[in-house]
């Protein structure tokens, strides 16, 4: 293996420049495939199917410029996690398989005026209060008892509905991607079964890698941008990571089944049926886009209701109004999404379906879709790491539009399956190790803690270093866990 090539899974990647590795177009690939990674990050995926899945993604009809894998990428279902693919919105396709089951899984960060000293000695009290107040785990149960009218309104109006119901403030909208509402949402395109699953899940974390974490800011790398974001060293912040729960899962399942029934001819052309896609402009593609946007709105509402409950818990624990603690939304970013966006491509400016599965939008300074408060600094990007390694806040990089359709990584990226994690780690031991480092964890079961042990994930520092070096996401601040709850 030379310095300019890397062998992985039977494929040869060619180094185009630092941290940019390419699998040239071959066979029925419509575009080349690119992995953005250091050699250490490539080694982490050399034994799984990430490269094969990225190669398969390059077969999607209407694929434009490159199929991309972000620095945190790893094997997924059909489409790699950390994958980005843009397809022509008129002549290409939209792929539920390239969005995934947890539509608009995403993260949001709340700032506070509290410091780490304000919580010392009370970490367990706050952890327990949050765990008792915020529903976690599989199945039903949410902050809000669902009604069909409330659910349909949330699907239609997103965070605007929460504002009207007194569970949001105006800045919660302006500091959320797309203002917390996708206007293309079509609740009627969401099945009754999907809505039934969502009825009692409005405002719940769910299970798996979803969590709520109180963190302290440990490092500031860009003082000016951190100031614009309201971040400073030793400050307490709250990170919320969850998605669309059973609604998104059922919606993806419904449309994958319909694609098999209605567009099996297109499916037969793809190297992996898990990449299931509907032709752009078809009735099914339009219906899926409307249903997906409704699920996006639901996920934003889900995170908003958890935000509302979190503010209430802080008010109870610290015995003062949450407003006096400066509990403001910094930003909310989406993963697992396909949106119509206009981008400059090799063939000129075009409207595209930009699929980001386990990838984060990262628009640079000056982009009109960045909130006015952050227009000069670029869009905030939130990169959660593991419970033992901390997380990062980045700003959208100046090279993101030209390199990645305005995208970057979404987390540390798994390097171990949940099944293997439970074989290698014991939840109680992980919890004890974390508490020895003054990280307090509550979860529905020890198995959940084992599945999310720090050793399960890649080195988030390396993921962020590569993102920063490529100019697709610039380092602003680093945080470290204090309290963590999960399903």
ROKOLVO-215597 format. One line per 5 residues: their letters; for each residue x, y, z of C-alpha. Coordinates in nm, 2 decimals. Layout:
% ROKOLVO-215597
a = X/Y/Z | ...
% end
This chain:
% ROKOLVO-215597
xxxxx = 0.00/0.00/0.00 | 0.15/0.33/-0.10 | 0.09/0.67/0.07 | -0.15/0.76/-0.21 | -0.37/0.45/-0.19
xxxxx = -0.57/0.26/0.08 | -0.71/-0.09/0.05 | -1.04/-0.15/0.23 | -1.29/-0.43/0.17 | -1.15/-0.52/-0.17
xxxxx = -1.16/-0.16/-0.29 | -0.87/0.07/-0.36 | -0.91/0.43/-0.25 | -0.69/0.69/-0.42 | -0.57/0.99/-0.22
xxxxx = -0.67/1.31/-0.41 | -0.53/1.55/-0.14 | -0.50/1.55/0.23 | -0.80/1.37/0.39 | -0.98/1.32/0.06
xxxxx = -0.99/0.96/-0.07 | -1.17/0.86/-0.39 | -1.30/0.55/-0.54 | -1.31/0.63/-0.91 | -1.63/0.59/-1.11
xxxxx = -1.66/0.24/-1.26 | -1.92/0.01/-1.40 | -2.27/0.15/-1.34 | -2.16/0.41/-1.09 | -2.29/0.75/-1.19
xxxxx = -2.04/0.95/-0.99 | -1.71/0.88/-0.81 | -1.73/0.80/-0.43 | -1.52/1.00/-0.18 | -1.43/0.93/0.18
xxxxx = -1.32/1.23/0.39 | -1.09/1.08/0.65 | -0.74/1.04/0.80 | -0.57/0.70/0.77 | -0.66/0.63/1.13
xxxxx = -1.03/0.68/1.05 | -1.00/0.47/0.74 | -0.85/0.19/0.94 | -1.17/0.20/1.16 | -1.39/0.11/0.86
xxxxx = -1.15/-0.11/0.67 | -1.32/-0.43/0.79 | -1.68/-0.34/0.74 | -1.90/-0.26/0.44 | -1.87/0.13/0.45
xxxxx = -1.68/0.16/0.12 | -1.90/-0.10/-0.05 | -2.21/0.09/0.06 | -2.07/0.42/-0.05 | -1.99/0.27/-0.39
xxxxx = -2.35/0.14/-0.41 | -2.48/0.49/-0.32 | -2.30/0.63/-0.63 | -2.55/0.42/-0.84 | -2.85/0.63/-0.74
xxxxx = -3.03/0.78/-1.04 | -2.95/1.15/-1.08 | -2.65/1.14/-0.84 | -2.44/1.45/-0.88 | -2.07/1.52/-0.85
xxxxx = -1.97/1.27/-0.57 | -2.12/1.03/-0.32 | -1.96/1.13/0.01 | -1.87/0.97/0.34 | -1.80/1.21/0.63
xxxxx = -1.51/1.16/0.87 | -1.74/0.98/1.12 | -1.88/0.74/0.86 | -1.94/0.37/0.92 | -2.15/0.08/0.79
xxxxx = -2.53/0.14/0.79 | -2.82/-0.02/0.61 | -2.77/0.02/0.24 | -2.65/0.38/0.27 | -2.35/0.43/0.50
xxxxx = -2.40/0.63/0.82 | -2.22/0.96/0.76 | -2.32/0.95/0.40 | -2.41/1.24/0.18 | -2.56/1.21/-0.17
xxxxx = -2.72/1.47/-0.39 | -2.96/1.37/-0.66 | -3.12/1.59/-0.93 | -3.47/1.69/-0.79 | -3.62/1.68/-1.14
xxxxx = -3.46/1.39/-1.32 | -3.31/1.19/-1.03 | -3.47/1.02/-0.73 | -3.54/1.05/-0.36 | -3.44/0.76/-0.15
xxxxx = -3.61/0.67/0.18 | -3.33/0.41/0.22 | -3.07/0.70/0.20 | -3.26/0.89/0.48 | -3.32/0.60/0.71
xxxxx = -3.57/0.50/0.97 | -3.52/0.77/1.23 | -3.61/1.06/1.02 | -3.47/1.39/1.16 | -3.28/1.23/1.43
xxxxx = -3.09/1.54/1.54 | -2.93/1.74/1.82 | -2.99/2.07/1.99 | -2.78/2.26/2.24 | -2.92/2.49/2.52
xxxxx = -2.69/2.74/2.68 | -2.73/2.86/3.04 | -2.58/3.13/3.26 | -2.48/2.86/3.51 | -2.12/2.75/3.56
xxxxx = -1.98/2.41/3.66 | -1.93/2.53/4.02 | -2.31/2.59/4.04 | -2.37/2.22/4.01 | -2.08/2.07/4.20
xxxxx = -2.22/1.83/4.47 | -2.57/1.83/4.31 | -2.49/1.63/3.99 | -2.68/1.32/4.11 | -2.98/1.52/4.22
xxxxx = -3.01/1.69/3.88 | -2.95/1.36/3.69 | -3.23/1.19/3.89 | -3.47/1.48/3.84 | -3.41/1.48/3.47
xxxxx = -3.45/1.10/3.45 | -3.78/1.11/3.64 | -3.92/1.40/3.44 | -3.83/1.31/3.08 | -3.96/0.99/2.93
xxxxx = -3.70/0.75/2.80 | -3.69/0.40/2.66 | -3.89/0.21/2.40 | -4.27/0.22/2.36 | -4.51/0.49/2.46
xxxxx = -4.51/0.78/2.71 | -4.42/1.14/2.63 | -4.41/1.48/2.79 | -4.75/1.54/2.63 | -5.04/1.30/2.63
xxxxx = -5.12/1.29/2.26 | -5.44/1.37/2.08 | -5.49/1.33/1.71 | -5.56/1.70/1.67 | -5.23/1.79/1.85
xxxxx = -5.04/1.54/1.65 | -5.16/1.66/1.32 | -5.09/2.02/1.42 | -4.74/1.92/1.52 | -4.68/1.74/1.19
xxxxx = -4.81/2.04/1.00 | -4.66/2.33/1.19 | -4.36/2.20/1.37 | -4.22/2.42/1.65 | -4.47/2.69/1.56
xxxxx = -4.73/2.46/1.71 | -4.53/2.43/2.03 | -4.50/2.81/2.05 | -4.87/2.85/2.02 | -4.92/2.60/2.30
xxxxx = -4.68/2.78/2.53 | -4.40/2.53/2.52 | -4.16/2.73/2.32 | -4.03/3.09/2.29 | -3.97/3.28/1.98
xxxxx = -3.60/3.23/1.97 | -3.66/2.85/1.98 | -3.79/2.89/1.62 | -3.53/3.14/1.49 | -3.24/2.93/1.62
xxxxx = -3.37/2.60/1.47 | -3.28/2.47/1.13 | -3.54/2.59/0.88 | -3.71/2.78/1.16 | -3.84/2.45/1.31
xxxxx = -4.09/2.40/1.03 | -4.09/2.23/0.69 | -4.37/2.39/0.49 | -4.38/2.10/0.25 | -4.51/1.87/0.52
xxxxx = -4.82/1.67/0.43 | -4.97/1.49/0.74 | -5.21/1.31/0.51 | -4.92/1.13/0.35 | -4.84/0.97/0.69
xxxxx = -5.02/0.65/0.75 | -5.26/0.59/1.04 | -5.04/0.32/1.18 | -4.75/0.57/1.19 | -4.96/0.83/1.36
xxxxx = -5.09/0.57/1.61 | -4.73/0.49/1.71 | -4.66/0.86/1.76 | -4.96/0.95/1.96 | -4.81/0.90/2.30
xxxxx = -4.44/0.97/2.21 | -4.45/1.35/2.18 | -4.16/1.46/2.40 | -3.96/1.14/2.46 | -3.60/1.04/2.41
xxxxx = -3.65/0.68/2.30 | -3.37/0.43/2.33 | -3.04/0.34/2.16 | -2.79/0.62/2.13 | -3.04/0.89/2.21
xxxxx = -2.97/1.09/2.53 | -3.00/1.42/2.72 | -2.67/1.54/2.86 | -2.57/1.83/3.08 | -2.22/1.93/2.99
xxxxx = -1.96/2.19/3.08 | -1.76/2.39/2.83 | -1.40/2.29/2.87 | -1.23/2.46/2.58 | -1.29/2.76/2.35
xxxxx = -1.10/2.76/2.02 | -1.26/3.06/1.85 | -1.33/3.33/2.09 | -1.53/3.55/1.85 | -1.76/3.28/1.72
xxxxx = -1.80/3.13/2.07 | -1.91/3.48/2.19 | -2.16/3.50/1.91 | -2.29/3.16/2.01 | -2.31/3.26/2.38
xxxxx = -2.04/3.01/2.49 | -1.77/3.05/2.74 | -1.54/2.82/2.94 | -1.68/2.65/3.25 | -2.04/2.72/3.14
xxxxx = -2.31/2.46/3.17 | -2.50/2.36/2.85 | -2.76/2.09/2.77 | -2.74/1.86/2.47 | -3.05/1.68/2.35
xxxxx = -3.03/1.40/2.09 | -3.34/1.22/1.97 | -3.56/1.19/1.66 | -3.90/1.11/1.53 | -3.95/0.79/1.73
xxxxx = -4.20/0.53/1.60 | -4.35/0.78/1.35 | -4.03/0.80/1.15 | -3.96/0.43/1.16 | -4.31/0.34/1.05
xxxxx = -4.31/0.61/0.77 | -3.99/0.47/0.63 | -4.12/0.12/0.65 | -4.44/0.22/0.47 | -4.26/0.38/0.18
xxxxx = -4.00/0.12/0.14 | -4.29/-0.13/0.10 | -4.46/0.09/-0.15 | -4.14/0.13/-0.35 | -4.11/-0.25/-0.38
xxxxx = -4.47/-0.26/-0.50 | -4.47/0.04/-0.74 | -4.11/0.10/-0.85 | -3.95/-0.24/-0.85 | -3.80/-0.17/-1.19
xxxxx = -3.59/0.11/-1.04 | -3.51/-0.10/-0.74 | -3.39/-0.38/-0.96 | -3.13/-0.14/-1.11 | -2.97/-0.07/-0.77
xxxxx = -2.69/-0.29/-0.63 | -2.86/-0.30/-0.29 | -3.23/-0.30/-0.24 | -3.18/-0.12/0.10 | -3.11/0.19/-0.12
xxxxx = -3.48/0.19/-0.23 | -3.57/0.51/-0.41 | -3.86/0.66/-0.60 | -3.82/0.85/-0.93 | -3.82/1.23/-0.88
xxxxx = -4.16/1.37/-0.99 | -4.35/1.05/-0.94 | -4.65/1.05/-0.72 | -4.48/0.83/-0.47 | -4.17/1.06/-0.45
xxxxx = -4.39/1.36/-0.38 | -4.59/1.17/-0.12 | -4.28/1.05/0.06 | -4.13/1.40/0.06 | -4.45/1.54/0.22
xxxxx = -4.45/1.25/0.48 | -4.08/1.29/0.55 | -4.12/1.67/0.61 | -4.41/1.59/0.85 | -4.18/1.36/1.04
xxxxx = -3.91/1.62/1.04 | -4.16/1.86/1.20 | -4.25/1.60/1.46 | -3.89/1.54/1.55 | -3.84/1.92/1.61
xxxxx = -4.15/1.92/1.83 | -4.02/1.62/2.01 | -3.69/1.79/2.10 | -3.88/2.11/2.18 | -4.11/1.94/2.43
xxxxx = -3.80/1.78/2.60 | -3.65/2.13/2.60 | -3.96/2.27/2.77 | -3.95/1.99/3.04 | -3.58/2.04/3.09
xxxxx = -3.63/2.41/3.16 | -3.89/2.32/3.41 | -3.66/2.07/3.59 | -3.38/2.32/3.61 | -3.63/2.57/3.76
xxxxx = -3.73/2.31/4.02 | -3.38/2.20/4.11 | -3.22/2.54/4.13 | -3.54/2.70/4.27 | -3.56/3.00/4.04
xxxxx = -3.72/3.07/3.70 | -3.54/2.91/3.40 | -3.54/3.24/3.23 | -3.31/3.38/3.50 | -3.07/3.10/3.41
xxxxx = -3.04/3.21/3.05 | -3.17/2.88/2.91 | -3.17/2.97/2.54 | -3.15/2.74/2.24 | -2.82/2.78/2.07
xxxxx = -2.92/2.58/1.76 | -3.10/2.26/1.65 | -2.95/2.06/1.36 | -3.09/1.76/1.17 | -2.96/1.43/1.06
xxxxx = -3.13/1.16/0.85 | -3.30/1.39/0.61 | -3.33/1.47/0.23 | -3.42/1.82/0.14 | -3.46/2.02/-0.17
xxxxx = -3.16/2.26/-0.18 | -3.00/2.46/-0.46 | -2.63/2.40/-0.51 | -2.36/2.48/-0.76 | -2.26/2.15/-0.92
xxxxx = -2.02/2.04/-1.20 | -2.31/2.11/-1.44 | -2.41/2.45/-1.29 | -2.66/2.55/-1.03 | -2.93/2.29/-0.98
xxxxx = -3.21/2.20/-0.74 | -3.11/1.88/-0.56 | -3.24/1.63/-0.31 | -2.95/1.64/-0.06 | -2.96/1.32/0.14
xxxxx = -2.77/1.34/0.47 | -2.79/1.02/0.67 | -2.59/1.06/0.99 | -2.45/1.39/0.85 | -2.51/1.75/0.95
xxxxx = -2.58/2.06/0.74 | -2.29/2.30/0.78 | -2.37/2.62/0.59 | -2.09/2.88/0.59 | -2.09/3.25/0.69
xxxxx = -2.31/3.46/0.47 | -2.55/3.18/0.36 | -2.91/3.31/0.35 | -3.04/3.01/0.53 | -2.82/3.07/0.83
xxxxx = -3.02/3.26/1.11 | -2.95/3.63/1.11 | -2.78/3.60/1.46 | -2.52/3.37/1.31 | -2.50/3.50/0.95
xxxxx = -2.15/3.64/1.01 | -2.01/3.34/1.19 | -2.17/3.05/1.00 | -2.43/2.80/1.10 | -2.37/2.63/1.44
xxxxx = -2.29/2.26/1.41 | -2.31/2.03/1.71 | -2.10/1.71/1.71 | -2.19/1.48/2.01 | -1.92/1.24/2.12
xxxxx = -1.93/0.95/2.37 | -2.01/0.98/2.74 | -1.64/0.97/2.82 | -1.50/1.18/2.54 | -1.70/1.50/2.52
xxxxx = -1.86/1.68/2.23 | -1.79/1.98/2.00 | -1.95/2.29/1.87 | -1.83/2.38/1.52 | -1.93/2.65/1.27
xxxxx = -2.01/2.58/0.91 | -1.69/2.59/0.72 | -1.60/2.80/0.42 | -1.53/2.49/0.20 | -1.85/2.30/0.29
xxxxx = -2.05/2.41/-0.01 | -1.78/2.33/-0.26 | -1.67/2.00/-0.09 | -1.98/1.84/0.07 | -2.30/2.01/-0.04
xxxxx = -2.28/2.21/0.28 | -2.23/1.91/0.52 | -2.00/1.77/0.78 | -1.99/1.49/1.04 | -2.27/1.43/1.29
xxxxx = -2.09/1.26/1.58 | -1.80/1.04/1.67 | -1.93/0.74/1.47 | -1.97/0.39/1.60 | -1.69/0.13/1.55
xxxxx = -1.86/-0.15/1.74 | -2.21/-0.30/1.70 | -2.45/-0.29/1.99 | -2.45/-0.67/2.01 | -2.07/-0.68/2.04
xxxxx = -2.07/-0.39/2.28 | -2.30/-0.58/2.52 | -2.06/-0.88/2.49 | -1.75/-0.67/2.57 | -1.88/-0.42/2.83
xxxxx = -2.08/-0.45/3.15 | -2.32/-0.16/3.21 | -2.25/-0.14/3.58 | -1.87/-0.13/3.53 | -1.91/0.14/3.26
xxxxx = -2.13/0.35/3.50 | -1.88/0.31/3.78 | -1.59/0.42/3.56 | -1.78/0.72/3.44 | -1.88/0.83/3.79
xxxxx = -1.51/0.80/3.90 | -1.46/1.07/3.63 | -1.76/1.27/3.78 | -1.99/1.18/3.49 | -2.33/1.08/3.63
xxxxx = -2.55/0.85/3.42 | -2.91/0.71/3.45 | -3.05/0.47/3.20 | -3.34/0.23/3.17 | -3.10/-0.07/3.18
xxxxx = -2.74/-0.16/3.22 | -2.75/-0.30/2.87 | -2.82/0.05/2.73 | -2.51/0.19/2.91 | -2.30/-0.10/2.78
xxxxx = -2.42/-0.03/2.42 | -2.31/0.33/2.45 | -1.98/0.27/2.64 | -1.71/0.52/2.54 | -1.51/0.23/2.38
xxxxx = -1.78/0.17/2.13 | -1.71/0.50/1.94 | -1.43/0.64/1.73 | -1.21/0.92/1.85 | -1.43/1.23/1.82
xxxxx = -1.12/1.45/1.85 | -0.99/1.30/1.53 | -1.33/1.33/1.35 | -1.34/1.70/1.44 | -0.98/1.76/1.35
xxxxx = -1.03/1.63/1.00 | -1.35/1.83/0.96 | -1.17/2.14/1.07 | -0.87/2.07/0.84 | -1.09/2.03/0.54
xxxxx = -1.28/2.36/0.61 | -1.62/2.19/0.62 | -1.67/2.25/0.99 | -1.45/2.49/1.20 | -1.38/2.42/1.57
xxxxx = -1.54/2.66/1.81 | -1.57/2.49/2.15 | -1.54/2.16/2.33 | -1.77/2.03/2.60 | -1.75/1.74/2.85
xxxxx = -2.04/1.54/3.02 | -2.16/1.61/3.37 | -2.50/1.43/3.38 | -2.64/1.19/3.12 | -2.98/1.02/3.09
xx = -3.08/0.77/2.82 | -3.35/0.51/2.74
% end
